[in-house]
């Protein structure tokens, strides 16, 4: 390609014509400068060689000066071409700044997400938040932890964007994403007299003292339903509002506990707690990410809702296999 292929109208051409240039023309010049030939520039831009040549001709006509020249080292920019290249770089920078501002206004790279989670979910939700925050560092996450009744009540309002819980509330119309399995088991301290027994039934546990969450807790409700189906009633030793307290009390030998396996994964791995082999257990529920159907999610909240729905299961604690010895 020779320089004659890029005709121009002479120095008298009005510089005001540059106002009619296009982004594609500027990008063609920038690609030519970076790659050294029209062939390489066309490959970089994903355009045909004639298309790039046409863009360069049009840009040079608008500039009124030759922008490129052929040399032994390939196609190089003239001084006028370098000036236009500087303009191209400024335009690209302005586009990036504008995109960043629009993303911020739209909430894609900034803003706040209000997330609720039942207390049992606190063993994995922070890990999911950390992974999401690495991907979207400008989004602020506000996390509210409560028992099932507290989170269910919060879902009646609009303060929470969405919540992580084990069972969607029946009195609120919600959109649901399944997050993963939530197995519930009965644990005891290491060395408990039933540790090596297999095939236990709930009747074998009626004389055991259960340490449990407060009424309104999802785990408490699930445990009571389990015993009611067998027409049995557990002995409740202490009610506690914290899974951490329940774990420590079980380790101390104050009783046994029906609990989500995700809350005791670490203690089971360390051998400080053991799983009692009880027929019908584990009871497997599901973790869900839920939002009010009429709650409009801004882009940051929608991004996190989608993230938890598609990748949240990756952050569930590893738990041992249950059933059989």
C-alpha positions in Angstrom: 0.0 0.0 0.0 1.4 3.3 -1.0 1.0 6.7 0.5 -0.9 7.8 -2.6 -3.8 5.6 -1.5 -4.5 8.1 1.3 -5.4 11.3 -0.6 -6.2 14.5 1.1 -7.6 17.9 0.2 -4.5 20.1 1.1 -3.6 22.4 3.9 -6.5 24.7 3.1 -9.0 22.1 4.2 -11.0 23.2 7.3 -9.9 21.5 10.5 -13.5 21.9 11.6 -14.2 18.8 9.5 -12.7 16.7 12.3 -15.9 17.0 14.2 -17.3 14.5 11.7 -14.8 11.8 12.5 -15.9 8.4 13.9 -14.6 6.1 16.6 -14.0 3.4 14.0 -11.7 5.8 12.1 -9.7 6.6 15.2 -9.4 3.0 16.1 -8.2 2.1 12.6 -5.4 4.7 12.9 -4.5 3.4 16.4 -4.4 -0.2 15.2 -2.2 0.8 12.2 0.2 2.6 14.6 0.3 -0.4 16.9 0.6 -3.2 14.3 2.6 -1.5 11.5 0.5 -2.6 8.6 -3.1 -2.5 7.3 -3.2 -6.3 7.2 -2.2 -6.6 10.8 -4.5 -3.8 11.8 -7.5 -5.4 10.1 -6.9 -8.7 11.9 -6.6 -6.8 15.2 -9.9 -5.0 14.6 -11.8 -7.9 13.1 -12.4 -6.0 9.9 -11.4 -6.5 6.3 -8.4 -4.8 4.8 -10.5 -2.7 2.4 -12.7 -1.6 5.4 -9.6 -0.4 7.3 -8.2 1.3 4.2 -11.5 3.1 3.8 -11.6 4.3 7.4 -8.1 5.6 7.1 -8.8 7.4 3.9 -11.9 9.1 5.3 -10.0 10.1 8.5 -7.2 11.6 6.4 -9.7 13.5 4.3 -11.2 15.0 7.4 -7.8 15.9 8.8 -6.7 17.6 5.6 -3.1 16.3 6.1 -1.3 13.0 5.4 -1.5 10.8 8.5 0.6 7.8 7.5 3.7 7.2 5.4 5.4 4.0 4.2 8.9 3.4 5.4 11.3 0.5 5.4 9.9 -0.3 8.9 6.3 -0.4 7.7 3.5 2.1 7.8 4.3 4.9 10.3 2.4 7.9 11.4 3.3 11.4 10.3 3.4 14.3 12.8 -0.2 15.0 11.9 -1.0 11.3 12.4 0.6 11.4 15.8 -1.6 14.3 16.8 -4.7 12.4 15.7 -3.5 9.4 17.5 -3.3 11.5 20.7 -6.9 12.5 20.1 -7.8 8.8 19.7 -6.2 8.0 23.0 -8.0 10.8 24.7 -11.3 9.7 23.3 -10.8 6.1 24.4 -9.9 7.3 27.9 -13.0 9.5 27.9 -15.2 6.6 26.9 -13.8 4.5 29.7 -14.4 7.2 32.2 -17.9 7.6 31.0 -18.5 3.9 31.2 -17.2 3.9 34.7 -19.5 6.7 35.7 -22.5 5.1 34.1 -21.7 1.8 35.8 -21.5 3.6 39.1 -24.8 5.4 38.5 -26.5 2.1 37.5 -25.0 0.4 40.5 -23.0 -2.2 38.6 -19.7 -1.2 40.2 -20.9 0.6 43.3 -23.7 0.9 45.7 -24.9 -1.2 48.6 -26.5 -4.6 49.0 -28.6 -5.4 52.0 -28.4 -9.2 52.7 -30.1 -11.1 55.4 -29.1 -14.6 56.6 -30.4 -17.0 59.3 -27.8 -17.6 62.0 -26.9 -21.1 60.8 -25.9 -19.6 57.4 -23.2 -17.5 59.0 -20.8 -20.4 58.7 -20.6 -20.0 54.9 -22.3 -16.7 53.8 -19.2 -14.6 54.8 -17.0 -16.8 52.5 -19.5 -16.2 49.6 -19.5 -12.5 50.4 -15.7 -12.4 50.3 -15.6 -14.1 46.9 -18.3 -11.7 45.5 -16.4 -8.7 46.9 -13.2 -9.7 45.1 -15.2 -9.6 41.8 -17.1 -6.4 42.7 -14.8 -4.5 45.1 -16.8 -1.3 45.0 -20.1 -2.8 46.2 -20.7 -2.5 49.9 -22.4 -5.5 51.6 -24.5 -5.0 54.7 -25.2 -8.4 56.4 -28.1 -8.9 58.9 -28.0 -12.1 60.9 -31.1 -13.4 62.8 -33.1 -16.5 63.5 -35.7 -17.7 61.0 -38.5 -15.7 62.6 -36.5 -12.5 62.6 -35.4 -12.9 58.9 -38.9 -13.9 57.9 -40.3 -10.8 59.6 -37.6 -8.7 57.8 -38.8 -10.1 54.5 -42.2 -8.5 55.1 -40.6 -5.1 54.5 -38.3 -3.9 51.8 -35.1 -3.2 53.7 -33.5 -6.4 52.8 -32.7 -7.0 49.1 -32.8 -10.8 49.7 -32.0 -13.4 52.3 -30.3 -16.8 52.7 -32.5 -19.2 54.7 -33.6 -22.8 54.8 -37.3 -22.5 54.1 -39.0 -19.6 52.2 -41.7 -17.9 54.3 -45.2 -19.0 53.3 -46.8 -15.6 53.8 -44.6 -13.6 51.4 -44.6 -14.1 47.6 -40.9 -14.6 46.8 -38.5 -15.5 44.0 -36.3 -18.4 45.0 -32.8 -19.7 43.9 -31.7 -23.0 45.3 -28.3 -22.7 46.9 -27.4 -26.2 48.2 -28.1 -29.1 50.6 -28.4 -28.5 54.3 -28.2 -31.8 56.2 -29.3 -31.9 59.9 -27.8 -34.4 62.3 -27.6 -35.3 66.0 -24.2 -34.7 67.6 -22.7 -35.7 70.9 -19.4 -35.2 72.6 -16.5 -37.5 71.8 -16.7 -40.6 74.1 -20.5 -40.4 74.5 -21.9 -43.8 75.5 -23.9 -44.1 72.3 -20.9 -43.2 70.1 -20.3 -46.7 68.7 -23.9 -47.8 68.5 -25.4 -48.0 65.0 -29.1 -48.1 63.9 -30.3 -46.0 66.8 -34.0 -44.9 66.9 -35.4 -41.7 68.4 -36.8 -43.9 71.2 -33.2 -44.6 72.2 -32.8 -40.9 72.8 -35.8 -40.1 74.9 -33.8 -40.1 78.1 -31.0 -37.9 76.6 -30.9 -34.2 77.3 -31.2 -32.0 74.2 -29.5 -28.6 73.9 -31.5 -26.6 71.4 -32.1 -23.2 69.8 -34.9 -20.9 71.0 -38.5 -21.3 69.7 -38.8 -19.7 66.3 -35.5 -21.1 65.1 -35.7 -23.1 61.9 -33.6 -25.9 63.5 -35.8 -26.0 66.6 -38.9 -26.2 64.5 -37.5 -29.0 62.4 -36.4 -31.0 65.5 -39.9 -30.7 67.1 -41.5 -31.9 63.9 -39.2 -34.9 63.8 -40.2 -36.0 67.3 -43.9 -35.2 66.8 -44.0 -37.6 63.8 -42.8 -40.4 66.2 -45.2 -39.3 68.9 -42.2 -38.5 71.2 -41.2 -35.5 73.1 -37.5 -34.7 73.7 -36.1 -33.6 77.0 -35.0 -30.0 76.6 -32.1 -29.2 78.9 -31.3 -25.6 77.8 -32.4 -23.2 75.1 -29.6 -21.1 73.6 -29.7 -18.4 70.9 -26.3 -19.3 69.6 -25.1 -22.3 67.7 -21.6 -21.6 69.1 -22.9 -21.9 72.6 -24.7 -25.1 71.8 -21.5 -26.7 70.3 -19.5 -25.8 73.4 -22.2 -27.1 75.7 -22.3 -30.4 73.8 -18.5 -30.7 73.9 -18.6 -30.0 77.7 -21.0 -33.0 78.1 -24.2 -31.0 79.0 -26.3 -32.9 76.4 -26.7 -33.7 72.7 -28.0 -31.5 69.9 -30.0 -31.7 66.7 -28.2 -29.2 64.5 -27.2 -28.4 60.9 -24.1 -30.3 59.9 -22.7 -27.0 58.4 -22.5 -25.5 61.9 -20.3 -28.3 63.3 -18.2 -29.3 60.3 -15.0 -28.0 61.9 -15.7 -29.8 65.2 -16.5 -33.1 63.5 -13.3 -32.9 61.5 -11.3 -32.3 64.6 -13.0 -35.1 66.5 -14.4 -32.9 69.3 -17.9 -33.9 68.3 -19.3 -37.1 66.8 -22.5 -37.9 64.8 -25.0 -40.3 66.4 -26.2 -42.9 63.9 -29.9 -42.4 64.1 -32.4 -43.9 61.7 -34.0 -41.3 59.4 -31.0 -38.9 59.8 -29.7 -36.8 58.3 -32.8 -34.8 57.5 -31.7 -32.9 54.4 -33.2 -29.5 53.7 -32.1 -27.0 51.2 -30.5 -23.6 51.4 -32.2 -20.9 49.4 -31.6 -17.4 48.3 -34.9 -15.6 48.3 -36.3 -12.1 47.5 -39.7 -10.6 47.5 -41.2 -10.9 44.1 -42.2 -7.3 44.1 -38.8 -6.1 45.3 -37.0 -4.3 42.5 -33.3 -5.1 42.7 -30.8 -2.5 41.6 -27.9 -3.9 39.6 -25.5 -4.5 42.5 -28.2 -6.6 44.4 -29.1 -8.4 41.2 -25.5 -9.2 40.6 -25.1 -10.7 44.1 -28.5 -12.5 43.9 -27.4 -14.2 40.6 -23.9 -14.9 42.1 -25.3 -16.7 45.1 -27.8 -18.6 43.0 -25.2 -19.9 40.6 -22.0 -20.1 42.7 -23.1 -20.0 46.4 -23.0 -23.8 46.8 -19.2 -23.6 46.3 -18.9 -22.0 49.8 -20.9 -24.5 51.8 -18.8 -26.3 54.4 -17.5 -29.7 53.7 -19.2 -32.3 55.9 -18.6 -36.0 56.5 -20.7 -38.6 54.8 -23.5 -39.8 57.0 -25.5 -43.0 57.3 -24.0 -46.3 58.1 -20.8 -47.0 59.9 
